Amino acid sequence: MLKAALHVHSTYSDGEFTLAELKRLFLGLGCSVVGITDHDDHFNPAKLAAYVRECASLSDSQFVFLCSLEYRCEQEMHILGYGATALAATQKPQEIIRHIQNHDGLPVIAHPKDSMFPWIESFAILPAGIETWNSKYDGRYAPRPATFEMLRRLRDRHSGIHAFYGQDLHWKKQFRGLFTEIQCDSLERDDILQALAAGKFSGVKADLDLPSNGELSPELAARFAARHNRSDRMRSFLGVGKSALEKLGITAPASIKSHLRKIF
């Protein structure tokens, strides 16, 4: 069994941690795998080659960076390409999914907005997974049950689509308690990707163990809905306050922003 942190960003794109810092951080949290997914639009070929080299140089018999890219698509859809590090010449989501597959990667739609659900469900080319809990976008307390419901509808068409769980880690003061346990004993890239593709993993947060098929009991779905709605209302309230201050030319201190990132 491998403990992993998926959907993580470094200073190669818009993260605050270097790759070396991320390795130290996650080793200290008991992880042996980090799915590093820096944004594709921060790279040119030379920088991308350096990124791939550094991920490889920091990987060893105890720890591995699953070197990947997060692709920005039309209408601000983002698709994680676990194991894919080739830049694409398109921003069309279904072409990006195919691009990732053609480069032996695993395409996962990241933090989809509710408004995108009908669009995603219309796709003829489906991803390997949907990020059903992104602890940056959804918050640390609970995911949106509606994302799991969309996944269920997609699985009616193709049972090989799985529920993924990602931290979307950018900041040093950010919650990082959502992990993925992969049923794999090997730290080889291909073995990890095969286990993820086969759904041999679960999302783990404290006492929660969430399946890769995304099936939630009615009780857990109701609990998630209540907790997410409560957290979302608080975040919306704080967002309104932030906008009001900005209109007055007042910027919230960085220390307060940093503290709120850790809470939410």
N, C-alpha and C positions, 0 to 999 in steps of 0.2 A: 504494500500500500504506500502510495506517495502522497504527501501533503503538498498542495500547490496553491499559489496565488495567481489568479488569472486576471488579465486586462490590467496591466501595469504600465506606467509611462516613466520615462527617464528624461534627463537633460538633453537627450538627442532630439526630443520634440518639446513638449510643454510641461514636463515634469520637473520637480525640484530636486530629486535624488539623482546622483550619478549611478551608473550600473554597479560600480564597486560598492557604493553605499547600499543599494538595493540588495545586493548579495548578503552583506553583513546583517542588514535588517531582517530579511526573511529567514536566513539561517537561524537567527536568534529566536524566531517565532516557530521553529521546527519545520520549515518548508525545505524541500529539496528540489522544487520546480517553481520557476516564475515564468508565466506567460507574458513576456515583454512585448508590448504592442504599440510602439511609437507611431505617430501619425505620418502617413505616407507623404503628405504635402510639405513636410519639413526636410525632405531628402532630395539630394541630387545623387548621381551614381557614385561619386567619390565618398560622400558622407555615408551613403548606404553601405558601401563596402567596409568602411571603418566600423560601423555599427555591428555588422555581421561578425567581423573579426574580433571585436571586443567581447561580444556575447560568447563566442567560442573560447576565447582565451580565459574568461572567468568561469567557464564551466569545467567541472572535474568529476571525480568519482563520487562525490557527495552532493553535488548541486549542479543544476543545469538551467540555463536560460533557454526557454523555448522561443527562439528569435522569430518575431512576427511583425506584421504591420497592421495598423488600423486605417482602412481606406475610407476617404470622404467621398460620398456619392451625391447625386442630385437630391435636391430638397433636404439637404443636411442629414440624409441617412448615413449611418456609419456601419461599416462591415469589418469585423475582425477577421484577419486571415491567419489563424494559428498555424505556424510553420511556414508561412509564405513570406518571402522577402523580395519579391520582384515588383517593381513599379509598374503601374498600369497606365494605358493610354486612353482610358475612358472613365467616366463617372456614372455610367448607367448601372444600377444595382445588379441586375441579372448578369450583365457582362462581367462585373467585378466578381460575382459568385463563381462564374465559369473560369475567370482568370485565376482565382485562388485555387480552384480544383485542378486546373491545368499545371499549377506549380506545386502540386502535392501538398496543398494546405487544406485547412478545415475552415470553411466560411461560416461565421456566426454573426447574425445581425445584432448590433449592440444597442442597448437602451432604446428600443423603438418607442416613439411617441404614440399615444393612443390614436391620434389622427392618421397614423401610418398603417394601422392594422388592416383596413380593407385593401390598401395598395399591396401590402405584403402578401395577403391571401390571394391576390390575383396573379402572383408570379407563376410562370410556367417552370422556371428554374428555381428550385428551392434550396435554401442553405442547409448546412448540417445541423444548425442549431439557432435558437433564439436566446438572447441574454435575458432571462426572466427575472433576475434580480441583479441590479447594478447598484451597489451600495452608495455610489456618489449621486446618481440621479434619483433613485427611489428612496434613498435614505437608509440609515443603518438599522432602523427598527423593523421594517417590513417592506416587502415588495408589493407591487400592484397585482391583485388576483386576476385582473383583466388580461394581463400579459400571459399568464398561465392558461387562461381560457382560449386565447388566440392560438397558443401552441397546441392545445388539444384539438382545435379545429384543423390545424395544419397536419397533425399526426393522423387524422382521419384519412388524409390523402396519402401521407407517407410516414410510416411509423418510425423511420430512421432519423427523424428530426428530434433533437434533444434540448432539454432545458439547461442553460449554462448560467453560472454564477460568477460575477466579476466585481472586483473592487473599483476599477477605473481609478486607480491611485495616481494622483498628481502631486499632492501637497504633503509637506512634512507633518503638518498637524491635520491629518485626515484619518477617519476611521479605517482600520485595516483588519477587521475581525471576521471577514467573510472568506472562507477558503473552499477549495475543492479537493476531495480525497479521491485519488485515481487508483483503480484496482490494477496496479502494474508494479512490478518489482525492478524494472529496468529503467535506467535514465537515458536510454537511447531515444533520440527524437522520434523515429518512426514508431517505436513501441508505444510511446506516450500518445502520439496522434492516433494510432490504431485503437487504443483503449478509449480515448475520448470519442472517436467516431462510432465505436460500438456501444456507447452509453455506459461504459464500465466506470462510473464515477458518481459522486453525490456532492451536493453543496452542504457545507457545514458552517454553522455559526452557533457558538455556545452549545446549548442542548438540542438545537435543530439539526436534523439530518434530512436533506431534501433530495428526492430522487431525480435521476437524469431524465425520466419520462415526464416530469413536471406534474404528476398527479398529486393533487392536494385533497385531503379530507375536507368535507364541508365545514367542519369545526375550525380547521387550521385556516382555510380560506376566509372565513368570517373574522377570525382573529387578526389575520393580516390586513383585511380591509379596514377594520376599526383602528388598528395601530398606524397604518399608513395614512389614513385620512386625518388622524389627529396630528401626526408629524407634519403632514403637508400643509395643514392649516397654519401651523406655527411658522413654517418656512415662508408661506405666502404673506403672513403678517409682517415678518421681518423684512421681506422683500419690498413691501409697500413702504415700510419705514426707511429703508435704504434709499428708495427712489425719492422720497420726500426730502431727505437730507441732501441728496445730490442736487435737487432743484434749488436748494438754498446755498449751493456751493460748498457744502460740507461733506467731506469724505470720511467714512468710518475708519478709525485707526486700524492698521494692519494687524495689530495684536488681537483686536476684537474679531476681525474676519477670520483669523487663524483659529481662534477658540471656537467660533461657530462651526467651522469646517469639521473640527474634531467631534462636536456634539452631533451634527447631522450627517 
